[in-house]
Amino acid sequence: MDKKEILEKNKEKNRNGLDEREQRVYNFSFGIGAVIVGILCLVFSVYKALNREPFYEYVAIITAYLCTTFVYQFKNLKRLRYLISGLVTGIAAVICIVLFFMV
């Protein structure tokens, strides 16, 4: 395989135009964003719980996020623990959504 073929394969692999470093930064930024969303949901949940208000919407947001993350990891890594985690968090998300609309 010559240099042109290697470069062409790399271009096909990185269709979105990002090099490896840019992809790492891009993916890491989503991780940081998810942590901030999680912290905010936790803060709002604690506040509502202390005021004896239902807080199902915040738990639904976090569990739905975790569910999609675990299902994506299972799809790509084929590890059973990700499937089980995805199912459990998915069920929790559905229950919280139902409770949000019922309460």
DSSP file (Angstrom, degrees, kcal/mol; ACC not computed):
  #  RESIDUE AA STRUCTURE BP1 BP2  ACC     N-H-->O    O-->H-N    N-H-->O    O-->H-N    TCO  KAPPA ALPHA  PHI   PSI    X-CA   Y-CA   Z-CA
    1    1 A M              0   0    0      0, 0.0     2,-0.1     0, 0.0     0, 0.0   0.000 360.0 360.0 360.0 127.3    0.0    0.0    0.0
    2    2 A D     >  -     0   0    0      1,-0.1     4,-2.0     4,-0.0     3,-0.2  -0.342 360.0 -95.7 -91.9 176.6    1.5    3.3   -1.0
    3    3 A K  H  > S+     0   0    0      1,-0.2     4,-2.4     2,-0.2     5,-0.2   0.858 121.0  54.3 -60.6 -39.4    1.2    6.7    0.7
    4    4 A K  H  > S+     0   0    0      1,-0.2     4,-2.5     2,-0.2    -1,-0.2   0.903 107.9  49.8 -64.3 -41.3   -1.7    7.9   -1.5
    5    5 A E  H  > S+     0   0    0      2,-0.2     4,-2.5     1,-0.2    -1,-0.2   0.915 110.9  49.5 -63.7 -42.3   -3.8    4.9   -0.7
    6    6 A I  H  X S+     0   0    0     -4,-2.0     4,-2.2     1,-0.2    -2,-0.2   0.929 112.8  46.7 -62.1 -45.8   -3.2    5.3    3.0
    7    7 A L  H  X S+     0   0    0     -4,-2.4     4,-2.1     1,-0.2    -1,-0.2   0.885 111.9  51.4 -63.7 -38.9   -4.1    9.0    2.9
    8    8 A E  H  X S+     0   0    0     -4,-2.5     4,-2.2     2,-0.2    -2,-0.2   0.911 110.1  48.6 -65.9 -42.2   -7.2    8.2    0.8
    9    9 A K  H  X S+     0   0    0     -4,-2.5     4,-2.3     1,-0.2    -1,-0.2   0.896 110.4  51.9 -63.4 -39.7   -8.3    5.6    3.3
   10   10 A N  H  X S+     0   0    0     -4,-2.2     4,-2.0     2,-0.2    -1,-0.2   0.887 108.7  50.6 -64.4 -38.8   -7.8    8.1    6.2
   11   11 A K  H  < S+     0   0    0     -4,-2.1     6,-0.3     2,-0.2    -2,-0.2   0.909 110.5  49.2 -64.4 -42.0   -9.9   10.7    4.4
   12   12 A E  H >< S+     0   0    0     -4,-2.2     3,-0.7     1,-0.2    -2,-0.2   0.902 111.2  50.2 -63.4 -40.1  -12.7    8.2    3.9
   13   13 A K  H 3< S+     0   0    0     -4,-2.3     2,-0.6     1,-0.3    -1,-0.2   0.877 114.6  44.0 -65.1 -38.3  -12.5    7.2    7.6
   14   14 A N  T ><  +     0   0    0     -4,-2.0     3,-1.9     1,-0.2    -1,-0.3  -0.498  69.1 154.2-106.5  60.9  -12.7   10.9    8.7
   15   15 A R  T <   +     0   0    0     -3,-0.7    -1,-0.2    -2,-0.6    -2,-0.1   0.772  65.5  66.8 -62.0 -27.7  -15.4   12.1    6.3
   16   16 A N  T 3  S-     0   0    0     -3,-0.2    -1,-0.3     2,-0.1     3,-0.1   0.489 112.2-116.6 -76.9   0.6  -16.4   14.9    8.7
   17   17 A G  S <  S+     0   0    0     -3,-1.9     2,-0.4     1,-0.3    -2,-0.1   0.518  71.5 129.8  84.0   5.1  -13.1   16.6    8.0
   18   18 A L        -     0   0    0      4,-0.1    -1,-0.3     2,-0.0    -2,-0.1  -0.765  50.2-138.4 -95.5 136.5  -11.7   16.3   11.5
   19   19 A D     >  -     0   0    0     -2,-0.4     4,-2.5    -3,-0.1     5,-0.2  -0.274  39.0 -89.2 -79.5 178.9   -8.3   15.0   12.2
   20   20 A E  H  > S+     0   0    0      1,-0.2     4,-2.1     2,-0.2     5,-0.1   0.890 127.4  48.0 -60.0 -42.6   -7.7   12.6   15.2
   21   21 A R  H  > S+     0   0    0      2,-0.2     4,-2.4     1,-0.2    -1,-0.2   0.924 112.2  48.9 -64.2 -44.9   -6.9   15.4   17.6
   22   22 A E  H  > S+     0   0    0      1,-0.2     4,-2.7     2,-0.2    -2,-0.2   0.886 110.4  51.6 -62.9 -38.9  -10.0   17.4   16.6
   23   23 A Q  H  X S+     0   0    0     -4,-2.5     4,-2.8     2,-0.2    -1,-0.2   0.908 109.4  50.1 -63.7 -41.5  -12.2   14.3   17.0
   24   24 A R  H  X S+     0   0    0     -4,-2.1     4,-2.7     2,-0.2    -2,-0.2   0.923 113.1  45.5 -62.0 -45.5  -10.8   13.8   20.5
   25   25 A V  H  X S+     0   0    0     -4,-2.4     4,-2.3     2,-0.2    -2,-0.2   0.920 113.3  50.8 -63.6 -43.7  -11.5   17.4   21.5
   26   26 A Y  H  X S+     0   0    0     -4,-2.7     4,-1.2     2,-0.2    -2,-0.2   0.931 114.1  43.0 -59.3 -49.2  -15.0   17.2   19.9
   27   27 A N  H  X S+     0   0    0     -4,-2.8     4,-1.5     1,-0.2    -2,-0.2   0.894 113.0  52.4 -66.3 -40.6  -15.9   14.0   21.7
   28   28 A F  H  X S+     0   0    0     -4,-2.7     4,-2.4     1,-0.2    -1,-0.2   0.873 103.6  58.1 -63.5 -37.0  -14.4   15.2   25.0
   29   29 A S  H  X S+     0   0    0     -4,-2.3     4,-2.3     1,-0.2    -1,-0.2   0.872 104.3  51.2 -62.9 -36.1  -16.5   18.4   24.8
   30   30 A F  H  X S+     0   0    0     -4,-1.2     4,-2.2     2,-0.2    -1,-0.2   0.868 108.4  52.6 -67.5 -35.2  -19.7   16.3   24.7
   31   31 A G  H  X S+     0   0    0     -4,-1.5     4,-1.9     2,-0.2    -2,-0.2   0.918 109.9  47.5 -64.2 -43.5  -18.5   14.5   27.8
   32   32 A I  H  X S+     0   0    0     -4,-2.4     4,-2.2     1,-0.2    -2,-0.2   0.915 111.4  51.6 -63.4 -42.9  -17.9   17.7   29.6
   33   33 A G  H  X S+     0   0    0     -4,-2.3     4,-2.4     1,-0.2    -1,-0.2   0.893 108.2  51.5 -60.4 -40.3  -21.4   19.0   28.5
   34   34 A A  H  X S+     0   0    0     -4,-2.2     4,-2.4     2,-0.2    -1,-0.2   0.883 107.9  52.1 -65.4 -38.3  -23.0   15.8   29.8
   35   35 A V  H  X S+     0   0    0     -4,-1.9     4,-2.5     2,-0.2    -2,-0.2   0.918 110.1  48.6 -63.2 -43.2  -21.3   16.2   33.2
   36   36 A I  H  X S+     0   0    0     -4,-2.2     4,-2.6     2,-0.2    -2,-0.2   0.916 111.3  49.5 -64.0 -43.1  -22.6   19.8   33.4
   37   37 A V  H  X S+     0   0    0     -4,-2.4     4,-2.5     1,-0.2    -1,-0.2   0.915 111.4  50.3 -61.2 -42.2  -26.2   18.7   32.5
   38   38 A G  H  X S+     0   0    0     -4,-2.4     4,-2.2     2,-0.2    -2,-0.2   0.912 110.7  48.4 -62.1 -43.6  -25.9   15.9   35.1
   39   39 A I  H  X S+     0   0    0     -4,-2.5     4,-2.7     2,-0.2    -2,-0.2   0.923 112.2  48.8 -63.5 -44.5  -24.8   18.3   37.8
   40   40 A L  H  X S+     0   0    0     -4,-2.6     4,-2.8     1,-0.2     5,-0.2   0.915 111.2  49.7 -62.4 -42.8  -27.6   20.8   37.0
   41   41 A C  H  X S+     0   0    0     -4,-2.5     4,-2.4     1,-0.2    -1,-0.2   0.896 111.7  49.5 -62.9 -39.1  -30.2   18.0   37.0
   42   42 A L  H  X S+     0   0    0     -4,-2.2     4,-2.6     2,-0.2     5,-0.2   0.932 111.8  47.7 -64.4 -45.8  -28.9   16.8   40.3
   43   43 A V  H  X S+     0   0    0     -4,-2.7     4,-2.4     1,-0.2    -2,-0.2   0.935 114.9  45.3 -61.4 -46.8  -29.0   20.4   41.8
   44   44 A F  H  X S+     0   0    0     -4,-2.8     4,-2.5     1,-0.2    -1,-0.2   0.880 112.9  51.6 -66.0 -37.1  -32.5   21.0   40.5
   45   45 A S  H  X S+     0   0    0     -4,-2.4     4,-2.7    -5,-0.2    -2,-0.2   0.925 110.7  47.3 -64.4 -45.1  -33.7   17.6   41.7
   46   46 A V  H  X S+     0   0    0     -4,-2.6     4,-2.6     2,-0.2     5,-0.2   0.919 112.0  51.0 -62.6 -43.6  -32.3   18.1   45.2
   47   47 A Y  H  X S+     0   0    0     -4,-2.4     4,-1.4    -5,-0.2    -2,-0.2   0.938 113.5  44.1 -59.2 -47.6  -33.9   21.6   45.3
   48   48 A K  H  <>S+     0   0    0     -4,-2.5     5,-3.2     1,-0.2    -1,-0.2   0.888 112.6  52.3 -67.0 -37.3  -37.3   20.2   44.3
   49   49 A A  H ><5S+     0   0    0     -4,-2.7     3,-1.6     1,-0.2    -1,-0.2   0.909 107.6  51.7 -64.6 -41.1  -37.0   17.3   46.7
   50   50 A L  H 3<5S+     0   0    0     -4,-2.6    -1,-0.2     1,-0.3    -2,-0.2   0.803 110.9  48.7 -65.3 -28.2  -36.3   19.6   49.6
   51   51 A N  T 3<5S-     0   0    0     -4,-1.4    -1,-0.3    -5,-0.2    -2,-0.2   0.239 118.1-115.6 -93.2  12.7  -39.4   21.6   48.7
   52   52 A R  T < 5S+     0   0    0     -3,-1.6    -3,-0.2     1,-0.2    -2,-0.1   0.859  70.4 137.2  55.8  40.9  -41.4   18.4   48.5
   53   53 A E      < -     0   0    0     -5,-3.2    -1,-0.2    -8,-0.1    -2,-0.1  -0.863  61.7-100.4-111.5 149.5  -42.0   18.8   44.8
   54   54 A P        -     0   0    0      0, 0.0     3,-0.1     0, 0.0    -5,-0.0  -0.417  32.3-175.7 -67.3 144.9  -41.8   15.9   42.2
   55   55 A F    >>  +     0   0    0     -2,-0.1     4,-1.2     1,-0.1     3,-0.7  -0.054  37.5 127.9-132.4  32.9  -38.6   15.9   40.2
   56   56 A Y  H 3>  +     0   0    0      1,-0.2     4,-2.6     2,-0.2     5,-0.2   0.810  65.5  65.5 -62.8 -32.1  -39.2   13.1   37.7
   57   57 A E  H 3> S+     0   0    0      1,-0.2     4,-1.8     2,-0.2    -1,-0.2   0.872 102.0  47.7 -62.9 -35.9  -38.3   15.2   34.7
   58   58 A Y  H <> S+     0   0    0     -3,-0.7     4,-2.0     2,-0.2    -1,-0.2   0.888 112.4  47.8 -73.1 -38.3  -34.7   15.6   35.8
   59   59 A V  H  X S+     0   0    0     -4,-1.2     4,-2.7     1,-0.2     5,-0.3   0.880 110.1  54.2 -67.4 -36.7  -34.3   11.9   36.5
   60   60 A A  H  X S+     0   0    0     -4,-2.6     4,-2.3     2,-0.2     5,-0.2   0.901 107.2  51.0 -62.9 -40.8  -35.9   11.2   33.1
   61   61 A I  H  X S+     0   0    0     -4,-1.8     4,-2.1    -5,-0.2    -2,-0.2   0.944 114.1  42.9 -61.9 -48.4  -33.3   13.4   31.4
   62   62 A I  H  X S+     0   0    0     -4,-2.0     4,-2.7     1,-0.2    -2,-0.2   0.927 116.0  46.6 -66.6 -45.7  -30.4   11.7   33.0
   63   63 A T  H  X S+     0   0    0     -4,-2.7     4,-2.5     1,-0.2    30,-0.2   0.863 111.8  51.2 -68.7 -33.9  -31.6    8.2   32.6
   64   64 A A  H  X S+     0   0    0     -4,-2.3     4,-2.3    -5,-0.3    -1,-0.2   0.908 111.3  48.6 -66.7 -40.6  -32.5    8.8   29.0
   65   65 A Y  H  X S+     0   0    0     -4,-2.1     4,-2.1    -5,-0.2    -2,-0.2   0.945 113.5  46.4 -61.6 -48.3  -29.0   10.2   28.3
   66   66 A L  H  X S+     0   0    0     -4,-2.7     4,-2.9     1,-0.2     5,-0.2   0.894 110.1  54.7 -62.5 -39.8  -27.4    7.2   30.1
   67   67 A C  H  X S+     0   0    0     -4,-2.5     4,-2.7     1,-0.2     5,-0.2   0.943 109.7  45.2 -59.0 -49.8  -29.7    4.8   28.2
   68   68 A T  H  X S+     0   0    0     -4,-2.3     4,-2.1     1,-0.2    -1,-0.2   0.882 113.5  51.2 -64.8 -36.3  -28.7    6.1   24.8
   69   69 A T  H  X S+     0   0    0     -4,-2.1     4,-2.2    -5,-0.2    -2,-0.2   0.942 112.6  45.0 -64.0 -47.5  -25.0    6.1   25.8
   70   70 A F  H  X S+     0   0    0     -4,-2.9     4,-2.6     2,-0.2    -2,-0.2   0.896 112.6  50.6 -65.5 -40.8  -25.1    2.5   27.0
   71   71 A V  H  X S+     0   0    0     -4,-2.7     4,-2.6    -5,-0.2    -1,-0.2   0.908 111.0  49.1 -64.6 -41.0  -27.0    1.3   23.9
   72   72 A Y  H  X S+     0   0    0     -4,-2.1     4,-1.8    -5,-0.2    -2,-0.2   0.910 111.6  49.3 -63.6 -41.8  -24.5    3.0   21.6
   73   73 A Q  H  X S+     0   0    0     -4,-2.2     4,-3.1     2,-0.2     5,-0.4   0.906 111.8  48.8 -64.3 -40.9  -21.6    1.4   23.5
   74   74 A F  H  X S+     0   0    0     -4,-2.6     4,-2.4     1,-0.2    -2,-0.2   0.926 108.5  53.9 -63.0 -43.9  -23.3   -2.0   23.3
   75   75 A K  H  < S+     0   0    0     -4,-2.6    -1,-0.2     1,-0.2    -2,-0.2   0.878 120.9  31.0 -58.0 -38.9  -23.9   -1.5   19.6
   76   76 A N  H  < S+     0   0    0     -4,-1.8    -2,-0.2    -5,-0.1    -1,-0.2   0.791 130.8  31.7 -93.6 -30.0  -20.2   -0.8   19.0
   77   77 A L  H  < S-     0   0    0     -4,-3.1    -3,-0.2    -5,-0.2    -2,-0.2   0.612  86.8-142.2-106.0 -15.3  -18.4   -2.9   21.7
   78   78 A K     <  +     0   0    0     -4,-2.4     2,-0.5    -5,-0.4    -4,-0.2   0.855  44.3 151.4  56.1  40.9  -20.8   -5.8   22.0
   79   79 A R    >>  -     0   0    0     -6,-0.2     4,-1.1     1,-0.1     3,-1.1  -0.902  46.1-140.9-105.3 131.4  -20.5   -6.1   25.8
   80   80 A L  H 3> S+     0   0    0     -2,-0.5     4,-2.6     1,-0.3     5,-0.2   0.818  97.4  64.5 -60.2 -34.6  -23.4   -7.5   27.6
   81   81 A R  H 3> S+     0   0    0      1,-0.2     4,-2.4     2,-0.2    -1,-0.3   0.841 101.0  51.9 -61.2 -32.3  -23.1   -5.1   30.6
   82   82 A Y  H <> S+     0   0    0     -3,-1.1     4,-2.3     2,-0.2    -1,-0.2   0.875 109.4  49.3 -71.5 -36.5  -23.8   -2.2   28.3
   83   83 A L  H  X S+     0   0    0     -4,-1.1     4,-2.5     2,-0.2    -2,-0.2   0.939 113.3  46.0 -65.1 -46.8  -27.0   -3.8   27.0
   84   84 A I  H  X S+     0   0    0     -4,-2.6     4,-2.6     1,-0.2     5,-0.2   0.929 114.2  48.2 -62.8 -45.3  -28.2   -4.6   30.5
   85   85 A S  H  X S+     0   0    0     -4,-2.4     4,-2.6    -5,-0.2     5,-0.3   0.897 111.4  51.4 -61.7 -40.4  -27.3   -1.0   31.7
   86   86 A G  H  X S+     0   0    0     -4,-2.3     4,-2.0     2,-0.2    -2,-0.2   0.906 111.3  46.8 -63.3 -42.2  -29.1    0.4   28.7
   87   87 A L  H  X S+     0   0    0     -4,-2.5     4,-2.5     2,-0.2    -2,-0.2   0.924 113.6  47.7 -66.0 -44.2  -32.2   -1.6   29.4
   88   88 A V  H  X S+     0   0    0     -4,-2.6     4,-2.3     1,-0.2    -2,-0.2   0.944 116.1  42.9 -63.9 -47.9  -32.3   -0.7   33.1
   89   89 A T  H  X S+     0   0    0     -4,-2.6     4,-2.2     1,-0.2   -22,-0.2   0.839 113.0  54.2 -69.3 -30.9  -31.8    3.0   32.5
   90   90 A G  H  X S+     0   0    0     -4,-2.0     4,-2.3    -5,-0.3    -1,-0.2   0.920 109.4  46.8 -65.8 -43.7  -34.3    2.9   29.6
   91   91 A I  H  X S+     0   0    0     -4,-2.5     4,-2.6     1,-0.2    -2,-0.2   0.910 112.1  51.2 -63.5 -41.8  -36.9    1.4   31.8
   92   92 A A  H  X S+     0   0    0     -4,-2.3     4,-2.4     1,-0.2    -2,-0.2   0.898 109.4  50.9 -61.9 -39.9  -36.1    4.0   34.5
   93   93 A A  H  X S+     0   0    0     -4,-2.2     4,-2.3   -30,-0.2    -2,-0.2   0.925 110.9  47.7 -63.4 -44.9  -36.5    6.8   31.9
   94   94 A V  H  X S+     0   0    0     -4,-2.3     4,-2.6     1,-0.2     5,-0.2   0.924 111.7  50.3 -63.2 -44.2  -39.8    5.5   30.7
   95   95 A I  H  X S+     0   0    0     -4,-2.6     4,-2.7     1,-0.2    -1,-0.2   0.920 111.7  47.9 -60.6 -43.9  -41.1    5.2   34.3
   96   96 A C  H  X S+     0   0    0     -4,-2.4     4,-2.3     2,-0.2    -1,-0.2   0.877 111.0  50.9 -66.2 -36.8  -40.0    8.7   35.2
   97   97 A I  H  X S+     0   0    0     -4,-2.3     4,-1.8     2,-0.2    -2,-0.2   0.931 112.1  46.7 -65.6 -44.1  -41.6   10.1   32.0
   98   98 A V  H  X S+     0   0    0     -4,-2.6     4,-1.7     1,-0.2    -2,-0.2   0.938 113.4  48.9 -62.1 -46.3  -44.9    8.4   32.8
   99   99 A L  H  X S+     0   0    0     -4,-2.7     4,-2.3     1,-0.2    -1,-0.2   0.871 106.5  57.4 -62.7 -36.2  -44.7    9.6   36.5
  100  100 A F  H  < S+     0   0    0     -4,-2.3    -1,-0.2     1,-0.2    -2,-0.2   0.917 111.9  41.1 -59.6 -43.0  -44.0   13.1   35.3
  101  101 A F  H  < S+     0   0    0     -4,-1.8    -1,-0.2     1,-0.2    -2,-0.2   0.737 116.6  49.4 -79.6 -21.2  -47.2   13.2   33.3
  102  102 A M  H  <        0   0    0     -4,-1.7    -2,-0.2    -5,-0.2    -1,-0.2   0.798 360.0 360.0 -85.7 -29.5  -49.3   11.4   35.9
  103  103 A V     <        0   0    0     -4,-2.3    -1,-0.2    -5,-0.2    -2,-0.2   0.455 360.0 360.0 -92.0 360.0  -48.3   13.6   38.9
